[in-house]
């Protein structure tokens, strides 16, 4: 089989804050910035890996979502339980320091996990959980 991950989607409720986190703090490149009806969809990704992208989208804009569902999504985003992404780096300590210096909300400092990885966790400006593991 020849299947790869092309893009994944994370909600964002403040495009400028999302750019500050994903582009300026994490170091991803902005690949696309699309506006429609006063909303923005941002596509970012790691430099040198054009085949992998994260689309930062306005939450709950699908026409089939009810007002109650929109409220629940907003509540889950505020708690940080709606969406997440796992990333990896060769230098976890330097990445942690860069994110911490960028005022990202620290959830977990670099920790050796009992299941065999070392990782840390942050929340992005929309509340999404961003876990970063160390490549060994």
Order of alpha helices (4+ residues) and beta strands (2+ residues): beta-alpha-beta-beta-beta-alpha-beta-alpha-beta-beta-beta
